[in-house]
Amino acid sequence: MKETLERELKLRAEPGFELPELGGDPLEPRVFVSTYLDTPDHRLARAGVTLRHRVENGLGAWQLKLPRGAARLELELPGGPVAPPEEIVQLLPGLLRRRELEPAARLRTRRTGVRVRDDGRPLADVTVDSVSVLEGQRVTMAFEELEVELLEGDERALKRIERSLRAVGAGDEERRPKLVQALGLNLPAQAVDGDPSSTLAAIRAMLALQLGRILDHDPGTRLGTDPEDIHQLRVATRRLRAFLRAARPLLEAEWAEELRSELGWLGGALGPVRDLDVMLGHLQKEAGALDPRERDAFAPLLARLEAERESARETMLEALDSERYLDLLDRLDLAAEAPRTTGDAALAELWRAEFRRLRKAVGALGESPSDEELHETRIRAKRARYAAELAQPELGKRGAQFVQEAKRLQDLLGEHQDAFVAEERIRMLLEASRAPSAHFAAGRLVERQRERRHLAREGFHEAWRRLEQSGRKAVKR
């Protein structure tokens, strides 16, 4: 499957818009017809995802576009118009949620443009799309769209080209995909009705935000080509559990605990793969610094970790394809729309309670806390951080500063825990190897894990001092 990461800007244009002189070479004019697929309630469009079958010069291809931060990931496979390839369909269960795909619109696009260059280097393709919405052979609607797709250029080149286009009449940025424009759908950014300062609105907003992040990274986690997708999916799952925990005094206990339990199950399915991604990435980098003989000796141990990761990924995909996961997403939809609250209270008070528990736990640590105690401190710091994120509307800038300091401490203790776990795993892997060279190479890597732990311990007290100071300021707000 062809993968392309698109970094682009789209602008509105009036009919008959002509490109100014931008410097470069004209692009070959193109004409293609695209049939877009979606569910009857436009679940793909609402998630910022596009699925279409495009025909150009008699050749057909299926294209799936997924959000990827400020960019979009386009996946493409050749194929006929009857049905999308299984490789694409298997990425969509979390978004489709048991709903059937059906044709949503058919668009003909006439594209002209120029490849902008700087000293011969291609910066961007700037194109004008004249789009006709078709019903049979009848045109029911038409619109123009300007697109600037970066090739080797950067954000400065993008801004420079945008200024040139606006100077000759280009309109505002157009964030809506062509399908959304063609259907005239009103898909505003997620918002929460009611008083934005209320506890209920804050809880709804946080639930909706994290559910949105799960859905953003679900297809990429299934695809498996970018470890960041599973990382972000796991983070969103953990945040949801933490928010539900922090807000327990305000929520129906059974309802909240059932959701937390299911989110814990999901996190348990994601965790082994993510943990092995982190460990493999670190050990592969460390092994790369060994001399060639030591690196070769350690390679079979890395191969065992990679096989373990593949097995964990299969188990994870089974979980994501299960009815249990789809049911959880449905429940999160309902939770974000109408969380079961039992009262109203200041979210800042919930954060203060988490902060007090964190201070008490750190105060009970000795001069040389154990590895387990530092790991527990990290968990408590994470809880306090997420509680502060939930209470952000009430805590203001001082709350934001606390979140940053908590993240610093969390990352530091995360390094410590990763080193501790890596050392343990290296020792376990060695139990199945009798090669002296492998033991020697592993010993070198164990030394480096101990150094990582030592550095993290050295930085712990200063990181805690800064976090505690920012917390006290936020308490006095």
C-alpha positions as MATLAB code, in Angstrom:
seq = 'MKETLERELKLRAEPGFELPELGGDPLEPRVFVSTYLDTPDHRLARAGVTLRHRVENGLGAWQLKLPRGAARLELELPGGPVAPPEEIVQLLPGLLRRRELEPAARLRTRRTGVRVRDDGRPLADVTVDSVSVLEGQRVTMAFEELEVELLEGDERALKRIERSLRAVGAGDEERRPKLVQALGLNLPAQAVDGDPSSTLAAIRAMLALQLGRILDHDPGTRLGTDPEDIHQLRVATRRLRAFLRAARPLLEAEWAEELRSELGWLGGALGPVRDLDVMLGHLQKEAGALDPRERDAFAPLLARLEAERESARETMLEALDSERYLDLLDRLDLAAEAPRTTGDAALAELWRAEFRRLRKAVGALGESPSDEELHETRIRAKRARYAAELAQPELGKRGAQFVQEAKRLQDLLGEHQDAFVAEERIRMLLEASRAPSAHFAAGRLVERQRERRHLAREGFHEAWRRLEQSGRKAVKR';
ca = [
       0.000    0.000    0.000;
       1.439    3.345   -1.065;
       1.764    5.846    1.795;
       2.187    9.606    1.315;
       2.350   12.217    4.058;
       0.736   15.380    2.695;
       1.611   18.792    4.088;
      -0.775   21.165    2.420;
      -2.732   24.386    2.629;
      -6.120   24.896    0.990;
      -7.591   28.311    0.189;
     -10.936   29.415   -1.168;
     -11.067   30.792   -4.684;
     -13.688   32.511   -6.819;
     -14.639   31.033  -10.207;
     -12.088   31.918  -12.871;
      -9.230   32.450  -10.383;
      -5.833   32.524  -12.122;
      -2.499   31.761  -10.509;
       0.046   34.590  -10.327;
       3.637   34.149  -11.472;
       5.211   31.977   -8.777;
       8.336   30.756  -10.536;
       8.484   27.150  -11.682;
       7.119   24.739  -14.270;
       3.505   24.201  -15.344;
       2.010   20.893  -14.237;
       0.316   18.590  -16.716;
      -3.451   19.310  -16.593;
      -5.448   16.478  -15.047;
      -9.083   15.370  -14.971;
     -10.315   12.714  -12.535;
     -13.633   11.515  -11.172;
     -13.846   10.551   -7.504;
     -16.629    8.586   -5.822;
     -16.623    9.234   -2.085;
     -17.849    6.654    0.424;
     -19.132    7.268    3.943;
     -21.764    6.039    6.381;
     -25.300    7.507    6.230;
     -24.472    9.672    9.266;
     -21.097   10.737    7.783;
     -18.915    9.197   10.486;
     -15.765    9.358    8.338;
     -16.287   13.007    7.448;
     -16.892   13.874   11.094;
     -13.572   12.232   11.978;
     -11.724   14.156    9.255;
     -11.233   10.960    7.225;
     -11.752   10.656    3.458;
     -12.351    7.418    1.529;
     -12.776    7.592   -2.235;
     -12.370    5.673   -5.481;
     -10.651    7.793   -8.114;
     -10.579    7.147  -11.860;
      -8.007    8.946  -14.011;
      -7.072    8.036  -17.591;
      -9.084    4.828  -17.260;
      -7.199    3.611  -14.167;
      -8.895    3.237  -10.800;
      -7.421    3.533   -7.316;
      -8.748    3.594   -3.753;
      -7.489    6.381   -1.513;
      -7.882    6.753    2.251;
      -6.807   10.005    3.902;
      -6.213   10.063    7.653;
      -5.435   13.031    9.947;
      -1.781   13.100   10.992;
      -1.286   16.181   13.160;
      -1.081   19.219   10.882;
      -0.665   16.910    7.876;
      -2.654   14.068    6.315;
      -1.573   10.510    5.563;
      -2.809    9.246    2.203;
      -2.964    5.493    1.605;
      -3.537    4.249   -1.921;
      -4.195    0.884   -3.545;
      -5.161    0.145   -7.155;
      -8.557   -1.438   -7.642;
     -11.958   -1.415   -9.274;
     -14.996    0.509   -8.055;
     -17.038   -2.380   -6.624;
     -15.690   -2.286   -3.044;
     -12.684   -0.917   -1.142;
      -9.762   -3.350   -0.684;
      -9.722   -5.326    2.550;
      -6.392   -3.698    3.504;
      -8.236   -0.368    3.723;
     -11.493   -1.618    5.242;
      -9.663   -3.328    8.114;
      -8.389    0.091    9.266;
     -11.901    1.494    9.779;
     -13.956   -0.586   12.277;
     -13.440    1.906   15.111;
     -14.732    4.746   12.941;
     -17.533    2.888   11.151;
     -18.841    1.277   14.348;
     -20.803   -1.489   12.538;
     -22.275    0.931    9.982;
     -22.193    0.176    6.269;
     -20.348    2.277    3.723;
     -22.324    3.760    0.850;
     -21.617    6.249   -1.974;
     -21.876    9.772   -0.581;
     -20.961   11.924   -3.601;
     -19.361   11.830   -7.033;
     -17.028   14.683   -8.019;
     -15.215   15.557  -11.240;
     -12.082   17.630  -10.748;
     -10.170   19.545  -13.408;
      -6.736   20.401  -12.031;
      -4.142   22.832  -13.345;
      -1.147   24.286  -11.593;
       2.562   24.890  -11.285;
       5.494   23.318   -9.487;
       7.178   26.162   -7.630;
      10.972   25.959   -7.571;
      13.808   27.748   -5.814;
      17.221   27.400   -7.490;
      15.920   24.273   -9.192;
      14.703   22.703   -5.946;
      10.964   21.845   -5.973;
       9.261   23.663   -3.086;
       5.573   22.978   -3.638;
       2.865   22.123   -6.099;
       0.287   24.917   -6.351;
      -2.912   23.814   -8.050;
      -6.365   25.150   -8.910;
      -9.129   22.558   -8.712;
     -12.375   23.216  -10.566;
     -14.787   20.790   -8.915;
     -18.174   19.706  -10.270;
     -20.596   17.729   -8.112;
     -22.318   15.120  -10.293;
     -25.645   13.340  -10.211;
     -25.378   10.998  -13.141;
     -24.054   13.304  -15.844;
     -25.775   16.386  -14.411;
     -23.732   19.012  -12.543;
     -25.586   20.063   -9.387;
     -22.913   22.285   -7.872;
     -19.480   23.675   -8.698;
     -16.705   25.321   -6.720;
     -13.022   26.241   -6.972;
     -10.263   25.292   -4.548;
      -6.630   26.330   -4.285;
      -4.139   23.865   -2.876;
      -0.489   24.301   -1.927;
       1.221   20.971   -1.238;
       4.744   21.164    0.138;
       7.393   18.986   -1.525;
      10.830   20.023   -0.247;
       9.744   23.389    1.088;
       9.151   24.360    4.692;
       6.624   26.504    6.537;
       8.356   29.694    5.409;
       7.924   28.704    1.766;
       4.276   27.878    2.467;
       3.646   31.305    4.019;
       5.429   33.077    1.160;
       3.316   31.290   -1.455;
       0.160   31.950    0.554;
       0.889   35.697    0.627;
       1.350   35.728   -3.151;
      -1.976   33.941   -3.657;
      -3.869   36.194   -1.278;
      -2.444   39.257   -3.015;
      -4.308   38.292   -6.194;
      -7.619   37.428   -4.544;
      -7.324   34.009   -2.876;
      -9.722   33.694    0.055;
      -9.424   32.321    3.561;
      -8.088   28.917    4.418;
     -10.502   26.131    3.518;
     -10.186   23.301    6.021;
     -13.200   21.334    4.807;
     -12.495   18.361    2.515;
     -14.140   18.432   -0.895;
     -16.799   15.946    0.181;
     -17.893   18.142    3.096;
     -18.134   21.142    0.772;
     -20.048   19.141   -1.827;
     -22.615   17.909    0.704;
     -22.844   21.240    2.484;
     -22.260   19.517    5.816;
     -21.975   21.634    8.933;
     -19.237   19.919   10.930;
     -17.971   22.479   13.447;
     -15.079   21.756   15.750;
     -16.179   19.788   18.783;
     -17.761   22.089   21.302;
     -19.704   21.660   24.503;
     -23.024   23.391   25.051;
     -23.663   25.288   28.254;
     -21.563   27.346   30.610;
     -17.900   26.643   29.678;
     -16.855   27.283   33.276;
     -19.229   24.666   34.721;
     -17.994   21.350   36.062;
     -20.287   19.375   33.752;
     -19.053   21.250   30.676;
     -15.409   20.689   31.670;
     -15.955   16.951   32.140;
     -17.828   16.661   28.851;
     -15.124   18.602   27.020;
     -12.334   16.413   28.367;
     -14.202   13.182   27.588;
     -14.969   14.368   24.048;
     -11.387   15.517   23.460;
      -9.828   12.213   24.509;
     -12.396   10.153   22.604;
     -11.569   12.250   19.537;
      -7.889   11.436   19.995;
      -8.648    7.728   20.276;
     -10.543    7.863   16.990;
      -7.801    9.965   15.358;
      -5.170    7.326   16.117;
      -7.234    4.143   15.827;
      -6.647    3.616   12.061;
      -2.929    4.391   12.342;
      -2.561    1.967   15.253;
      -4.123   -0.753   13.111;
      -1.858    0.204   10.190;
       1.211   -0.025   12.407;
       3.712    2.017   10.394;
       4.108    4.874   12.892;
       4.682    4.012   16.602;
       3.358    7.459   17.534;
      -0.196    6.325   16.749;
      -0.307    3.606   19.398;
       1.462    5.935   21.835;
      -1.181    8.639   21.420;
      -4.029    6.108   21.545;
      -2.667    4.728   24.809;
      -2.160    8.222   26.256;
      -5.766    9.157   25.466;
      -6.964    5.928   27.113;
      -4.916    6.653   30.235;
      -6.112   10.236   30.381;
      -9.729    9.141   30.246;
      -9.176    6.750   33.155;
      -7.372    9.465   35.116;
     -10.116   12.043   34.497;
     -12.801    9.587   35.590;
     -10.772    8.818   38.701;
     -10.185   12.478   39.562;
     -13.864   13.309   39.078;
     -15.150   10.332   41.100;
     -16.792   12.499   43.777;
     -18.971   14.042   41.054;
     -19.890   10.905   39.074;
     -22.155    7.915   39.551;
     -19.751    5.436   41.111;
     -20.819    2.265   39.286;
     -21.018    4.002   35.916;
     -17.562    5.588   36.273;
     -15.889    2.418   37.561;
     -17.317    0.303   34.752;
     -15.928    2.767   32.210;
     -12.567    2.845   33.998;
     -12.486   -0.951   34.029;
     -13.086   -1.173   30.279;
     -10.505    1.534   29.618;
      -8.095   -0.450   31.776;
      -8.751   -3.488   29.579;
      -8.012   -1.428   26.458;
      -4.851    0.000   28.012;
      -3.771   -3.540   28.883;
      -4.118   -4.531   25.213;
      -2.121   -1.515   24.001;
       0.539   -1.484   26.720;
       2.738   -4.464   25.766;
       3.132   -3.258   22.182;
       3.923    0.313   23.199;
       6.333   -0.772   25.926;
       8.181   -3.023   23.486;
       8.284   -0.207   20.915;
      10.009    2.015   23.479;
      12.391   -0.707   24.622;
      13.307   -1.835   21.117;
      13.871    1.729   19.960;
      16.238    2.392   22.866;
      18.122   -0.924   22.732;
      18.530   -0.775   18.956;
      20.079    2.683   19.336;
      22.335    1.510   22.176;
      23.356   -1.633   20.297;
      24.211    0.502   17.273;
      26.935    2.153   19.353;
      28.627   -1.199   20.139;
      31.516   -2.469   18.056;
      30.436   -4.731   15.139;
      31.180   -8.038   16.901;
      29.275   -7.060   20.031;
      26.408   -5.726   17.916;
      26.189   -9.009   15.993;
      26.270  -10.974   19.240;
      23.370   -8.974   20.674;
      21.266   -9.126   17.480;
      19.578  -12.500   18.307;
      18.377  -11.068   21.627;
      16.843   -8.090   19.818;
      15.225  -10.487   17.360;
      13.499  -12.243   20.268;
      12.086   -8.926   21.469;
      10.876   -8.135   17.950;
       9.107  -11.516   17.751;
       7.514  -10.828   21.124;
       6.359   -7.465   19.853;
       4.728   -9.033   16.786;
       2.885  -11.510   19.008;
       1.715   -8.671   21.280;
       0.554   -6.728   18.219;
      -1.582   -9.655   17.045;
      -3.234   -9.795   20.470;
      -3.794   -6.019   20.375;
      -5.416   -6.179   16.928;
      -7.754   -8.907   18.154;
      -8.828   -6.554   20.936;
      -9.375   -3.649   18.512;
     -11.447   -5.892   16.240;
     -13.601   -7.147   19.104;
     -17.210   -6.249   19.892;
     -15.996   -5.284   23.365;
     -13.891   -2.454   21.924;
     -16.711   -1.194   19.698;
     -19.071   -1.288   22.672;
     -16.561    0.768   24.674;
     -16.412    3.410   21.934;
     -20.227    3.571   21.894;
     -20.250    4.033   25.672;
     -17.646    6.776   25.427;
     -19.809    8.547   22.832;
     -22.674    8.569   25.319;
     -20.386    9.552   28.190;
     -19.047   12.557   26.309;
     -22.573   13.633   25.455;
     -24.126   13.107   28.892;
     -21.799   12.018   31.716;
     -23.647   10.667   34.733;
     -22.934   13.287   37.338;
     -24.259   13.346   40.899;
     -23.365   16.895   41.839;
     -21.333   19.978   41.069;
     -18.106   21.025   42.745;
     -14.958   22.945   42.007;
     -12.608   20.831   39.893;
      -9.720   22.742   41.431;
     -10.585   21.107   44.758;
     -10.276   17.672   43.184;
      -6.838   18.645   41.897;
      -5.798   19.968   45.299;
      -6.695   16.621   46.844;
      -4.477   14.816   44.291;
      -1.672   17.288   44.934;
      -1.904   16.752   48.695;
      -1.683   12.991   48.216;
       1.345   13.434   45.973;
       3.113   15.713   48.492;
       2.425   13.279   51.321;
       3.810   10.343   49.314;
       6.979   12.194   48.303;
       7.449   13.437   51.857;
       7.488    9.829   53.051;
      10.341    8.894   50.690;
      13.760    8.468   52.176;
      16.992    9.897   50.797;
      17.394    6.926   48.466;
      13.927    5.745   47.402;
      13.605    2.306   45.874;
      12.900    1.725   42.201;
       9.330    0.719   43.094;
       8.821    3.887   45.156;
       9.987    6.094   42.296;
       7.661    4.268   39.917;
       4.748    4.828   42.307;
       5.714    8.512   42.576;
       5.535    8.790   38.801;
       2.022    7.339   38.795;
       0.921    9.795   41.492;
       2.488   12.735   39.615;
       0.642   11.680   36.483;
      -2.655   11.585   38.371;
      -2.037   15.075   39.744;
      -1.117   16.321   36.279;
      -4.274   14.963   34.659;
      -6.401   16.337   37.490;
      -4.813   19.745   36.836;
      -5.632   19.418   33.122;
      -9.246   18.692   34.018;
      -9.316   21.738   36.317;
      -7.483   23.983   33.855;
     -10.398   26.431   33.387;
     -10.325   27.114   37.131;
      -6.569   26.997   37.770;
      -5.542   29.296   34.917;
      -1.889   29.971   34.050;
      -0.573   28.621   37.337;
      -2.345   25.363   36.650;
      -0.746   25.222   33.200;
       2.671   25.744   34.802;
       1.974   22.908   37.233;
       1.089   20.635   34.292;
       4.408   21.450   32.600;
       6.435   20.764   35.751;
       4.505   17.542   36.372;
       5.266   16.406   32.837;
       8.966   17.138   33.448;
       9.005   14.994   36.569;
       6.938   12.309   34.860;
       9.352   12.130   31.916;
      12.363   11.975   34.239;
      10.907    9.128   36.277;
       9.758    7.500   33.041;
      13.401    7.353   31.957;
      14.242    5.732   35.278;
      11.479    3.143   34.931;
      12.327    2.400   31.291;
      15.967    1.788   32.268;
      14.924   -0.430   35.170;
      12.629   -2.527   32.947;
      15.201   -2.683   30.129;
      17.857   -4.049   32.493;
      15.457   -6.700   33.746;
      14.525   -7.709   30.194;
      18.147   -7.926   29.083;
      18.866  -10.281   31.975;
      15.846  -12.428   31.103;
      16.916  -12.632   27.460;
      20.374  -13.773   28.505;
      18.946  -16.770   30.327;
      18.393  -18.449   26.955;
      21.852  -17.585   25.570;
      25.149  -19.264   26.368;
      27.271  -17.247   23.935;
      30.001  -15.395   25.902;
      30.001  -12.595   23.341;
      26.267  -12.031   23.864;
      26.770  -11.879   27.638;
      29.589   -9.384   27.197;
      27.531   -7.148   24.877;
      24.557   -7.374   27.196;
      26.745   -6.405   30.135;
      27.732   -3.232   28.314;
      24.080   -2.363   27.751;
      23.173   -3.125   31.363;
      25.817   -0.635   32.462;
      24.169    2.017   30.307;
      20.755    1.311   31.820;
      22.238    1.784   35.279;
      23.717    5.080   34.172;
      20.280    6.183   32.920;
      18.786    5.362   36.306;
      21.585    7.186   38.104;
      21.060   10.349   36.045;
      17.303   10.236   36.650;
      17.818    9.868   40.390;
      20.221   12.812   40.385;
      17.588   15.016   38.774;
      14.648   13.815   40.884;
      14.908   16.158   43.868;
      15.280   19.304   41.755;
      12.391   18.286   39.505;
      10.224   17.642   42.556;
      11.201   20.974   44.121;
      10.054   22.801   41.004;
       6.818   20.832   40.813;
       5.989   21.381   44.477;
       6.723   25.101   44.148;
       4.427   25.448   41.123;
       1.753   23.461   42.960;
       1.880   25.739   45.978;
       1.465   28.774   43.754;
      -1.540   27.193   42.062;
      -3.094   26.345   45.431;
      -2.792   29.990   46.496;
      -4.399   31.213   43.281;
];
